[in-house]
């Protein structure tokens, strides 16, 4: 038996750690962090659209189609975030109605 073969055991232990159930591994951030980030992203996109509209009204830009595309992107991202919020509240209410 060689010493190099014994060193390979450490690699097997690391592989077992990677295959551990997700419940035992640390979660990075979580849902609240993700949701806060998405709210910030939606807020920035709405602010960008408002800025684009202001430029369009002042005549600083002539690309109406780009402004409309940004408006639709902001609208869709807001609607998605609103749906996630609604589903989260429905799930919370369902859990609260559950009898123990």
N, C-alpha and C positions, 0 to 999 in steps of 0.2 A: 504494500500500500504506500502510495506516495503522498507527500504533504500537499501537493497541488490538488489532489482529489478531495482532500478535506476542505480546502478553501471553497470548493464549489457548493458546499452545503449552505454557506451564507447567501449565495445567489438564490437558492431554493426557498429560503426563508423570506426573502424580499418578494418573491413571486407570490407566496402565500398571503403576504400583507396586501398586495395589489388585488387579490381575488377575494378579499374580505367583504362581507355584506356592506351595503351602502349605509346601513343604520349605524355601524360602528365607525365609519369614517367621518372626519370633520367636514361640515358643509361650509363652503366659502360664501359668506354674505347671507344668503337666504332669499326668500321671497320679498321681504320688506326692502332689502337693498335693491333688488331687481326692479321692483315697482317704483321706488323713488327715482331710480335712474331713468326709467321710461317716462315718468311724469316730467322730469327735466328735459328729456329729448323732445317730448310733445310741446312743452312750453317754448323751447328754442325754435322749433319749426313754426309755431304760430307767430312768434316774434319776427322771424324771417319773412313770413308772408305779409305781416303788417308793414314791415319795412319795404318790401317789394311793391305793395299797393301804394304806399306813399311816394315811391319813386315814379311809379306809373302815372299817378295823378299830377305830379310836378312836371312830367314830361322828360325825366332823366333817362328813362328806358323806353324802348319801343317794342320790346318782345312780350306782347300780351300772352302768347302761348306759354312762355316760361312761367309767368306769374300764375296763370291758370293751373299749370302742372304742379307748382309748389302749393297752391291752395288745395288741390285735390289730395296731394300727399299728406298735408297737415290734417285735412278732414278725415282721411282714412285712418291715420295714426291715432287721432283723438277718438274716433268711433271704436277702434280696437281696444284702446285703453279703457273706454267706458264699458265695453262688453266684459272685459276681464274683471273690472270692479263689480259689475252687476252679478257675474257668476260667483265671485268670491263672497259677496253678501248673501246670495241665495244659499251657498254651501254652508256659511256660518249659521244662517237661520235654521237650516235643516238639522245641523248638529245640535243647536240649542233646543229644538223640538224633540230630539231623541230622549226617550225616557231611560233612566239608568236603573 
